[in-house]
Amino acid sequence: MLEKETNKWGAWLDKWFYVLLFLGVAVNASGLFITILDSDGTLYACIAKTMAQTGDFINLKVVGTDWLDKPHFPFWMAAISYKIFGINTFAYKIPALLFWGMGGAYTFLFASKVNGKNIARVSVLMYITATHLFISNNDVRAEPYLTGLLIGSIYHFYLASGSSKWFKDIVIASFFAGCAAMTKGPFILIPIAGGFIVEWAIKKEWQQLLSIKWLVALALVLVFTLPELYCLYVQFDLHPEKIVFDKTGVSGLRFFFWDSQFGRFFNNGPIRGEGDKFFYFHTMLWAFLPWSLVFYMAFGWKLWTIKKAKELTPAALRLTPYLYQEYVTLGSGGLMFLIFSLSKFQLPHYLNILFPFFSIITAQYICQVKRPAVVSIVRWVQYVVVGAMLLVGGLLLIFYRPEHNLLAIILLAGTATGSLLLFNGDILTAAIGKSFITAIGVFAFLNCCIYPSLMQYQAGSKAAFYINEKDTGVAAATMFNENSYSFTFYTKAPIFFGGIEQLKVKAKQVPIIVYTNKEGLDSLRKVGFSTNIPVAFNFFHASELTGEFINYKTRAGELKQHYIVKVRYP
């Protein structure tokens, strides 16, 4: 309905959209071969590795013990990918990237359906350059899967809501919703249902609630979630003797339906946190860069359209394109943002699933702005964002000093030059183009220079690569006094888990490679293990950066030493 207001964007998008789309996809895919980041990413990779190696797709195991935290779907996808491509970094990350791509495709389809082609294309450009979506394509967890499944489900439910031939779309939407529930839990139904309830409430279409199609959808979602329920029942409910969360009698089904979701929200479950009602408000400022500031303007505008639309008759409303629009994005994105903000358990990447909706809302706003004063404000807001992103990249280059320093200089200098010379003029397309180019250039700098350099301090994966290259004939490997999921995932040596007594038994038979820290190394020697000369690796938790570590002058003082050592007993 907003297409009439966006014709001015058509020529610019016709010229640049596919070029920018290619660049955006390419830079997001550039992390496919970067070593998986500890610890959540490597934890998930290890679970899927065990699944693929054992052929057990029911029981989730971590270092040999039962694991109850996340549902199965992402691990199934990664394990299937391992079966096709082998157990490696690419195989772990590629299915997540495909689901991220699915999110982009459905962002386009949804926006195109409700707003037209131009807004759809702008939405996609914003989606593929959202900072935390880019980060999550490198540091892969469950969010890329959930992002694609959620917007895909809502798109097909939207088609079904306005059609008499709804069954096909209801089945597809319910399947996506079921897979989403098997990715993060049943809470994912809240943004789906909430988006449509807000839409119907604003447009006074309450009769939609009486349609049989939604009962069919609910039944189908439950059916498509049954594989997860079966696995949880078999692994936990049939075995109350298992110790989970330091107690027995833990129900996997109860955890799925209550403790995992509402237990975190109310902070009365086994996994707890401390909530800050403004956490996501300020997290959005960097997580949705380079579009976060204009998004807040767009969100306010979206709320204003509700009030303004009520002042018009339905006939007049249809003649006012920028007021007559959908509110599913507002309901799904806004409602979940509120719920996340009220939750006691908060992490930045939870926002990712909302970015398709936020991209569409921002594009809707950007493409209808006409008043010169507002155009000027949006332009200068984006220019400030461009400058800030380039400044952060420059400061990282100066203080961090990545190994590939020349490449880093070329990338940042090229980005600054491109943002200066390309897309000029006193129009919004210029500001959007410069913002896109800057985001792509800074992302390329991070994936080509910063992330690979950080991996030099991930001792677990470095130790595993060393073993794979130098000690291919090692009978077994283990960890002592220092747990590393990256070591567990990347080592090709057979790995076992257990305490000191089991290590003694194994080391009497054959030499064992042990990954440990300084305290662990001293303990092994004290209890009688004979060791060769240990190989040391610098360690810093790369996902928890500090100013002292980033500064090359003070970095050495932040590093610890981890070791691999070959032991025998006695």
C-alpha positions as CSV (number, residue, x, y, z in Angstrom):
1,M,0.0,0.0,0.0
2,L,3.0,2.3,0.5
3,E,4.3,1.7,-3.0
4,K,3.0,5.0,-4.4
5,E,5.1,6.8,-1.8
6,T,8.2,4.9,-2.8
7,N,8.5,5.4,-6.5
8,K,11.4,7.7,-6.0
9,W,13.3,4.8,-4.6
10,G,12.7,2.6,-7.6
11,A,15.4,3.9,-9.9
12,W,18.0,3.8,-7.2
13,L,17.1,0.3,-6.1
14,D,16.9,-1.0,-9.7
15,K,20.5,0.2,-10.2
16,W,22.0,-0.9,-6.9
17,F,19.9,-3.5,-5.1
18,Y,21.5,-6.7,-6.6
19,V,25.1,-5.3,-6.2
20,L,24.5,-4.4,-2.6
21,L,22.6,-7.7,-2.0
22,F,25.6,-9.7,-3.3
23,L,28.0,-7.7,-1.1
24,G,25.9,-8.2,2.0
25,V,25.5,-11.9,1.5
26,A,29.2,-12.3,0.7
27,V,30.4,-10.5,3.8
28,N,28.0,-12.5,6.0
29,A,29.2,-15.7,4.4
30,S,32.9,-14.7,4.9
31,G,32.8,-16.2,8.4
32,L,32.1,-19.7,7.3
33,F,35.7,-20.8,7.7
34,I,36.6,-18.8,10.8
35,T,37.2,-21.0,13.8
36,I,34.1,-21.4,16.0
37,L,34.2,-19.1,19.0
38,D,34.1,-20.4,22.5
39,S,32.0,-21.2,24.4
40,D,28.4,-21.4,23.4
41,G,29.2,-21.9,19.7
42,T,31.7,-24.6,20.3
43,L,29.3,-26.2,22.9
44,Y,26.6,-26.5,20.3
45,A,29.1,-27.8,17.8
46,C,30.2,-30.5,20.2
47,I,26.7,-31.6,20.9
48,A,26.0,-32.0,17.2
49,K,29.4,-33.7,16.8
50,T,28.5,-36.3,19.4
51,M,25.1,-36.8,17.7
52,A,26.6,-37.3,14.3
53,Q,29.4,-39.7,15.6
54,T,27.1,-41.9,17.7
55,G,24.0,-41.8,15.5
56,D,22.0,-40.9,18.6
57,F,19.6,-38.1,17.6
58,I,17.5,-38.4,20.7
59,N,19.9,-37.8,23.7
60,L,21.7,-34.5,24.0
61,K,25.1,-35.0,25.6
62,V,27.9,-32.6,26.8
63,V,31.3,-34.0,27.8
64,G,29.5,-37.4,28.3
65,T,26.7,-36.2,30.5
66,D,23.0,-35.5,29.8
67,W,22.3,-31.9,28.8
68,L,19.0,-30.1,29.3
69,D,18.9,-26.5,28.1
70,K,18.1,-26.0,24.5
71,P,15.8,-28.1,22.2
72,H,17.1,-30.4,19.5
73,F,16.4,-28.7,16.1
74,P,19.7,-26.7,15.6
75,F,21.7,-29.8,16.6
76,W,19.8,-32.0,14.2
77,M,20.6,-29.5,11.4
78,A,24.3,-29.3,12.3
79,A,24.6,-33.1,12.7
80,I,23.0,-33.7,9.3
81,S,25.4,-31.1,7.8
82,Y,28.3,-33.1,9.5
83,K,27.1,-36.2,7.7
84,I,27.3,-34.4,4.4
85,F,30.4,-32.2,4.7
86,G,32.3,-33.9,7.6
87,I,32.9,-32.5,11.1
88,N,34.4,-29.1,10.5
89,T,33.7,-25.4,10.9
90,F,32.0,-25.0,7.6
91,A,29.6,-27.8,8.2
92,Y,28.6,-26.3,11.5
93,K,28.0,-22.8,10.2
94,I,26.4,-23.4,6.8
95,P,23.0,-24.6,7.9
96,A,22.7,-21.5,10.2
97,L,23.7,-19.2,7.3
98,L,21.0,-20.8,5.1
99,F,18.3,-20.2,7.7
100,W,19.6,-16.6,8.0
101,G,19.1,-16.4,4.2
102,M,15.7,-17.8,4.7
103,G,15.0,-14.9,7.1
104,G,16.1,-12.4,4.4
105,A,14.0,-14.1,1.7
106,Y,10.8,-14.0,3.9
107,T,11.5,-10.5,5.0
108,F,11.4,-9.6,1.3
109,L,8.3,-11.7,0.7
110,F,6.4,-10.3,3.7
111,A,7.3,-6.6,3.0
112,S,6.5,-7.1,-0.7
113,K,3.1,-8.5,0.1
114,V,2.1,-5.7,2.4
115,N,4.1,-2.7,1.1
116,G,5.4,-3.4,-2.4
117,K,8.7,-4.2,-4.0
118,N,10.7,-1.0,-3.1
119,I,10.1,-1.2,0.6
120,A,10.8,-5.0,0.5
121,R,14.2,-4.3,-1.1
122,V,15.1,-1.7,1.4
123,S,14.0,-4.0,4.2
124,V,16.3,-6.7,3.0
125,L,19.3,-4.4,2.7
126,M,18.7,-3.4,6.3
127,Y,18.3,-7.0,7.4
128,I,21.6,-8.2,5.9
129,T,23.6,-5.3,7.4
130,A,22.1,-5.6,11.0
131,T,25.2,-5.9,13.2
132,H,24.2,-8.6,15.5
133,L,22.8,-10.8,12.7
134,F,26.3,-10.5,11.1
135,I,27.9,-11.4,14.4
136,S,25.6,-14.4,14.8
137,N,26.6,-15.8,11.4
138,N,30.1,-16.1,12.7
139,D,29.4,-16.9,16.4
140,V,26.6,-19.4,15.5
141,R,24.1,-20.4,18.1
142,A,20.3,-21.0,17.7
143,E,19.3,-17.4,16.6
144,P,19.9,-17.7,12.8
145,Y,17.6,-20.7,12.7
146,L,15.0,-19.0,14.8
147,T,15.1,-15.8,12.8
148,G,14.3,-17.5,9.5
149,L,11.7,-19.8,11.0
150,L,9.8,-17.0,12.8
151,I,9.4,-14.6,9.9
152,G,8.7,-17.5,7.5
153,S,5.9,-18.8,9.8
154,I,4.4,-15.3,10.1
155,Y,4.5,-14.7,6.4
156,H,2.5,-17.9,5.6
157,F,0.1,-17.2,8.5
158,Y,-0.4,-13.8,7.0
159,L,-1.3,-15.3,3.6
160,A,-3.7,-17.7,5.3
161,S,-5.4,-15.0,7.3
162,G,-6.7,-13.2,4.2
163,S,-7.4,-16.2,2.0
164,S,-10.2,-18.7,1.6
165,K,-7.7,-21.2,0.3
166,W,-5.7,-21.2,3.5
167,F,-4.8,-24.9,4.2
168,K,-1.5,-25.0,2.3
169,D,-0.2,-21.9,4.0
170,I,-1.4,-23.0,7.4
171,V,0.5,-26.3,7.0
172,I,3.7,-24.5,6.0
173,A,3.4,-21.8,8.7
174,S,2.7,-24.4,11.4
175,F,5.6,-26.5,10.3
176,F,7.9,-23.5,10.6
177,A,6.4,-22.6,14.0
178,G,6.9,-26.2,15.2
179,C,10.5,-26.2,14.1
180,A,10.9,-22.8,15.9
181,A,9.5,-24.3,19.0
182,M,12.0,-27.2,18.7
183,T,14.7,-24.5,18.4
184,K,14.0,-22.3,21.4
185,G,10.8,-23.5,23.1
186,P,7.1,-22.7,23.0
187,F,7.5,-19.0,23.8
188,I,8.1,-18.5,20.1
189,L,4.4,-18.7,19.6
190,I,4.0,-15.4,21.5
191,P,5.4,-13.2,18.7
192,I,3.5,-15.1,16.1
193,A,0.1,-14.9,17.8
194,G,0.8,-11.5,19.3
195,G,1.5,-10.0,15.9
196,F,-1.8,-11.0,14.5
197,I,-3.8,-10.1,17.7
198,V,-2.3,-6.6,17.5
199,E,-3.2,-6.3,13.8
200,W,-6.8,-7.5,14.4
201,A,-7.2,-5.2,17.4
202,I,-6.1,-2.1,15.5
203,K,-8.1,-2.9,12.5
204,K,-11.1,-4.2,14.5
205,E,-11.0,-7.6,12.7
206,W,-11.9,-9.6,15.8
207,Q,-13.9,-12.0,13.7
208,Q,-10.6,-13.5,12.6
209,L,-10.4,-15.2,16.1
210,L,-13.4,-17.3,15.3
211,S,-11.9,-18.9,12.2
212,I,-11.4,-22.6,12.3
213,K,-8.1,-22.2,10.6
214,W,-6.4,-21.1,13.8
215,L,-7.5,-24.2,15.7
216,V,-6.1,-26.3,12.8
217,A,-2.9,-24.3,13.0
218,L,-2.5,-24.9,16.8
219,A,-3.1,-28.6,16.3
220,L,-0.5,-28.8,13.5
221,V,2.1,-26.9,15.5
222,L,1.7,-29.4,18.3
223,V,2.0,-32.3,15.8
224,F,5.2,-30.8,14.3
225,T,6.6,-30.3,17.8
226,L,6.1,-34.0,18.8
227,P,9.6,-35.1,17.8
228,E,11.1,-32.8,20.4
229,L,8.6,-33.9,23.1
230,Y,9.4,-37.5,22.3
231,C,13.1,-37.0,22.7
232,L,12.7,-35.1,26.0
233,Y,10.4,-37.8,27.4
234,V,12.8,-40.6,26.4
235,Q,15.9,-38.9,27.7
236,F,14.6,-37.5,31.0
237,D,11.0,-38.4,31.9
238,L,11.7,-42.1,31.5
239,H,14.8,-41.8,33.6
240,P,14.0,-39.8,36.8
241,E,17.2,-41.2,38.4
242,K,19.3,-39.0,36.1
243,I,21.0,-36.1,37.9
244,V,20.2,-32.8,36.1
245,F,20.6,-29.4,37.7
246,D,22.1,-31.2,40.7
247,K,18.9,-33.1,41.4
248,T,16.9,-36.2,40.3
249,G,13.4,-36.4,39.1
250,V,13.8,-33.7,36.5
251,S,11.1,-33.7,33.8
252,G,12.2,-32.8,30.3
253,L,8.7,-32.0,29.3
254,R,8.2,-29.6,32.2
255,F,11.4,-27.9,31.4
256,F,10.4,-27.5,27.8
257,F,7.0,-26.0,28.5
258,W,7.7,-24.1,31.7
259,D,11.2,-23.9,33.3
260,S,13.1,-23.1,30.1
261,Q,10.8,-20.2,29.2
262,F,8.7,-18.9,32.0
263,G,11.2,-20.0,34.6
264,R,13.7,-17.6,33.0
265,F,11.2,-14.9,32.6
266,F,10.1,-15.0,36.3
267,N,13.5,-16.0,37.4
268,N,12.2,-19.1,39.4
269,G,13.6,-21.8,37.2
270,P,17.0,-23.7,37.3
271,I,18.6,-21.1,34.9
272,R,18.4,-17.6,36.3
273,G,19.7,-14.1,35.6
274,E,19.3,-10.4,36.6
275,G,17.1,-8.3,34.4
276,D,17.4,-4.7,33.5
277,K,14.3,-3.1,32.0
278,F,16.5,-0.8,29.8
279,F,19.0,-3.5,28.7
280,Y,17.5,-4.0,25.3
281,F,16.9,-0.3,24.7
282,H,20.6,0.4,24.8
283,T,21.6,-2.9,23.3
284,M,19.6,-2.0,20.2
285,L,21.8,1.0,19.8
286,W,24.7,-1.2,18.7
287,A,23.0,-4.5,17.8
288,F,20.9,-3.0,15.0
289,L,23.6,-0.6,13.6
290,P,23.7,1.1,11.2
291,W,19.9,1.4,11.4
292,S,19.2,1.6,15.2
293,L,18.7,5.4,15.6
294,V,16.4,5.8,12.6
295,F,14.5,2.7,13.8
296,Y,13.6,4.5,17.0
297,M,12.2,7.3,14.9
298,A,10.4,4.7,12.8
299,F,8.9,3.0,15.7
300,G,7.5,6.3,17.1
301,W,6.1,7.0,13.6
302,K,4.5,3.5,13.5
303,L,2.7,4.2,16.8
304,W,1.6,7.6,15.5
305,T,-0.1,6.0,12.5
306,I,-2.4,4.0,14.8
307,K,-3.8,7.2,16.3
308,K,-3.9,9.0,13.0
309,A,-5.7,6.1,11.3
310,K,-8.5,6.1,13.8
311,E,-9.4,9.6,12.8
312,L,-10.3,8.5,9.2
313,T,-13.1,6.5,7.8
314,P,-12.1,3.1,6.2
315,A,-12.7,4.6,2.7
316,A,-10.5,7.6,3.5
317,L,-7.9,5.4,5.1
318,R,-7.4,3.4,2.0
319,L,-6.7,6.6,0.1
320,T,-3.9,7.4,2.6
321,P,-1.2,4.9,1.8
322,Y,1.2,5.7,4.6
323,L,-1.6,5.2,7.2
324,Y,-3.2,2.2,5.8
325,Q,-0.7,-0.6,6.5
326,E,0.0,-3.8,8.4
327,Y,0.6,-3.9,12.1
328,V,1.9,-7.5,12.4
329,T,5.4,-6.3,12.5
330,L,4.6,-3.8,15.2
331,G,2.8,-6.5,17.2
332,S,5.4,-9.3,16.8
333,G,8.5,-7.0,17.1
334,G,7.2,-4.6,19.7
335,L,5.5,-7.2,21.9
336,M,8.5,-9.4,22.1
337,F,10.8,-6.4,22.7
338,L,8.6,-5.6,25.7
339,I,8.6,-9.2,27.0
340,F,12.4,-9.4,26.6
341,S,12.8,-6.1,28.5
342,L,10.7,-7.4,31.4
343,S,12.4,-10.8,31.6
344,K,15.0,-11.5,34.3
345,F,17.2,-13.4,31.9
346,Q,18.6,-11.3,29.1
347,L,21.3,-11.7,26.4
348,P,22.0,-9.4,23.5
349,H,21.4,-12.1,20.8
350,Y,17.8,-12.6,21.8
351,L,17.0,-9.5,19.8
352,N,18.0,-11.1,16.5
353,I,14.6,-12.7,15.9
354,L,13.0,-9.3,15.9
355,F,15.3,-7.7,13.2
356,P,13.1,-8.8,10.2
357,F,10.2,-6.9,11.7
358,F,12.4,-3.9,12.7
359,S,13.9,-3.8,9.2
360,I,10.5,-3.7,7.7
361,I,9.2,-1.0,10.1
362,T,12.3,1.1,9.4
363,A,12.0,0.7,5.6
364,Q,8.3,1.7,5.8
365,Y,9.3,4.9,7.5
366,I,12.3,5.7,5.4
367,C,10.5,5.2,2.2
368,Q,7.5,7.5,3.1
369,V,9.5,10.5,4.5
370,K,8.8,13.6,2.5
371,R,9.2,16.7,4.7
372,P,12.6,18.3,3.9
373,A,13.4,18.9,7.6
374,V,12.8,15.2,8.5
375,V,14.8,14.1,5.5
376,S,17.6,16.2,6.6
377,I,17.5,14.8,10.2
378,V,17.5,11.2,9.0
379,R,20.4,11.9,6.6
380,W,22.5,13.5,9.3
381,V,21.7,10.8,11.8
382,Q,23.0,8.2,9.3
383,Y,26.1,10.3,8.6
384,V,26.9,10.4,12.3
385,V,26.4,6.6,12.4
386,V,28.7,6.2,9.4
387,G,31.4,8.3,11.1
388,A,31.0,6.4,14.4
389,M,31.4,3.0,12.8
390,L,34.5,4.1,10.9
391,L,35.9,5.6,14.1
392,V,35.4,2.4,16.0
393,G,37.1,0.4,13.1
394,G,40.0,2.9,13.1
395,L,40.4,2.7,16.9
396,L,40.4,-1.1,16.7
397,L,43.1,-0.9,14.0
398,I,45.3,1.4,16.1
399,F,44.9,-0.2,19.5
400,Y,44.4,-3.9,18.7
401,R,46.8,-4.2,15.8
402,P,45.6,-7.4,14.1
403,E,48.2,-9.7,12.4
404,H,47.1,-8.8,8.9
405,N,47.6,-5.1,9.5
406,L,48.1,-4.1,5.8
407,L,44.8,-5.8,4.8
408,A,43.0,-4.1,7.7
409,I,44.3,-0.7,6.6
410,I,43.2,-1.3,3.0
411,L,39.7,-2.5,4.0
412,L,39.1,0.5,6.3
413,A,40.6,3.0,3.9
414,G,38.6,1.5,1.1
415,T,35.4,1.7,3.2
416,A,36.0,5.3,4.1
417,T,36.7,6.2,0.5
418,G,33.7,4.4,-0.8
419,S,31.3,6.0,1.8
420,L,32.7,9.4,0.8
421,L,32.6,9.1,-3.0
422,L,29.6,6.9,-3.5
423,F,25.9,7.8,-3.2
424,N,26.2,11.5,-3.0
425,G,23.3,14.0,-2.9
426,D,20.8,15.6,-0.6
427,I,18.5,12.6,-0.7
428,L,17.8,9.7,1.6
429,T,19.1,7.1,-0.9
430,A,22.5,8.6,-0.5
431,A,22.4,8.3,3.3
432,I,21.2,4.7,3.1
433,G,23.8,3.8,0.5
434,K,26.6,5.2,2.5
435,S,25.4,3.4,5.6
436,F,25.3,0.1,3.8
437,I,28.7,0.5,2.3
438,T,30.2,1.4,5.7
439,A,28.5,-1.6,7.5
440,I,29.8,-4.0,4.8
441,G,33.3,-2.6,4.9
442,V,33.5,-2.7,8.7
443,F,32.1,-6.2,8.8
444,A,34.7,-7.3,6.2
445,F,37.4,-5.8,8.4
446,L,36.1,-7.8,11.4
447,N,35.9,-11.1,9.6
448,C,39.1,-10.8,7.6
449,C,41.3,-9.2,10.3
450,I,39.9,-9.1,13.9
451,Y,38.1,-12.4,14.3
452,P,41.0,-14.5,12.8
453,S,43.4,-12.7,15.1
454,L,41.3,-13.3,18.2
455,M,41.3,-17.0,17.4
456,Q,45.1,-17.0,18.0
457,Y,44.2,-16.6,21.7
458,Q,41.6,-19.4,21.8
459,A,43.9,-22.0,23.3
460,G,41.6,-25.0,23.0
461,S,41.3,-24.9,19.2
462,K,44.9,-24.0,18.8
463,A,45.9,-27.0,21.0
464,A,43.6,-29.3,19.0
465,F,45.1,-28.1,15.7
466,Y,48.6,-28.8,17.1
467,I,47.6,-32.3,18.1
468,N,46.0,-33.0,14.7
469,E,49.2,-31.9,12.9
470,K,51.9,-33.2,15.2
471,D,50.4,-36.2,17.1
472,T,48.1,-37.9,14.7
473,G,48.8,-41.3,16.2
474,V,47.7,-40.4,19.8
475,A,45.6,-43.1,21.3
476,A,43.3,-40.7,23.3
477,A,43.0,-37.2,24.6
478,T,41.2,-35.6,27.6
479,M,40.9,-32.5,29.6
480,F,41.9,-31.9,33.2
481,N,41.1,-28.9,35.4
482,E,40.2,-26.9,32.3
483,N,37.2,-27.5,30.2
484,S,37.4,-26.4,26.5
485,Y,34.6,-27.1,24.0
486,S,36.8,-25.8,21.2
487,F,39.4,-28.5,22.1
488,T,36.7,-31.1,22.3
489,F,35.3,-30.2,18.9
490,Y,38.4,-29.7,16.9
491,T,40.6,-32.5,18.1
492,K,40.6,-35.5,15.9
493,A,42.1,-37.8,18.6
494,P,39.6,-40.0,20.4
495,I,38.5,-38.0,23.5
496,F,37.2,-39.3,26.8
497,F,35.8,-37.6,29.8
498,G,36.3,-38.5,33.4
499,G,38.2,-37.6,36.6
500,I,41.8,-38.3,37.8
501,E,41.1,-42.0,38.5
502,Q,39.9,-42.8,35.0
503,L,42.9,-40.9,33.6
504,K,45.2,-43.1,35.8
505,V,43.7,-46.2,34.4
506,K,44.0,-45.0,30.8
507,A,47.5,-43.7,31.2
508,K,48.8,-47.0,32.5
509,Q,47.9,-48.5,29.1
510,V,48.9,-45.9,26.6
511,P,50.2,-42.3,26.6
512,I,47.4,-39.8,26.9
513,I,47.3,-36.2,25.7
514,V,45.9,-33.9,28.3
515,Y,44.7,-30.3,27.8
516,T,45.1,-28.4,31.1
517,N,46.1,-25.2,32.8
518,K,49.1,-24.4,35.0
519,E,47.3,-25.6,38.2
520,G,46.3,-28.8,36.5
521,L,49.7,-29.5,35.2
522,D,51.2,-29.1,38.7
523,S,48.5,-31.4,40.1
524,L,49.2,-34.2,37.5
525,R,52.9,-34.2,38.4
526,K,52.2,-34.2,42.2
527,V,50.0,-37.3,42.0
528,G,52.7,-39.3,40.0
529,F,52.0,-38.8,36.3
530,S,55.1,-38.6,34.2
531,T,54.9,-35.9,31.5
532,N,56.8,-34.8,28.5
533,I,57.7,-31.2,27.9
534,P,54.3,-29.3,27.8
535,V,53.4,-27.2,24.8
536,A,52.0,-23.8,25.9
537,F,49.2,-21.8,24.2
538,N,48.2,-18.2,25.0
539,F,44.6,-18.1,26.3
540,F,42.0,-15.3,26.5
541,H,38.3,-15.7,26.4
542,A,37.7,-14.1,23.0
543,S,34.0,-13.6,23.5
544,E,34.6,-11.5,26.7
545,L,36.8,-8.7,25.4
546,T,38.3,-6.1,27.8
547,G,40.0,-2.8,27.1
548,E,43.2,-4.2,28.5
549,F,43.2,-7.1,26.1
550,I,42.2,-4.9,23.1
551,N,45.2,-2.6,23.8
552,Y,48.2,-4.3,22.4
553,K,50.4,-2.6,25.0
554,T,48.6,-4.2,27.9
555,R,47.5,-7.5,26.2
556,A,50.3,-9.6,27.5
557,G,49.2,-9.0,31.1
558,E,45.7,-10.4,30.3
559,L,46.9,-13.7,28.9
560,K,47.0,-17.0,30.6
561,Q,48.7,-20.2,29.6
562,H,47.0,-23.4,28.7
563,Y,48.9,-26.6,27.9
564,I,48.9,-29.9,26.2
565,V,51.1,-32.6,27.7
566,K,51.5,-36.3,27.0
567,V,51.2,-38.2,30.3
568,R,51.9,-41.8,31.5
569,Y,51.0,-43.3,34.9
570,P,53.0,-44.1,37.0
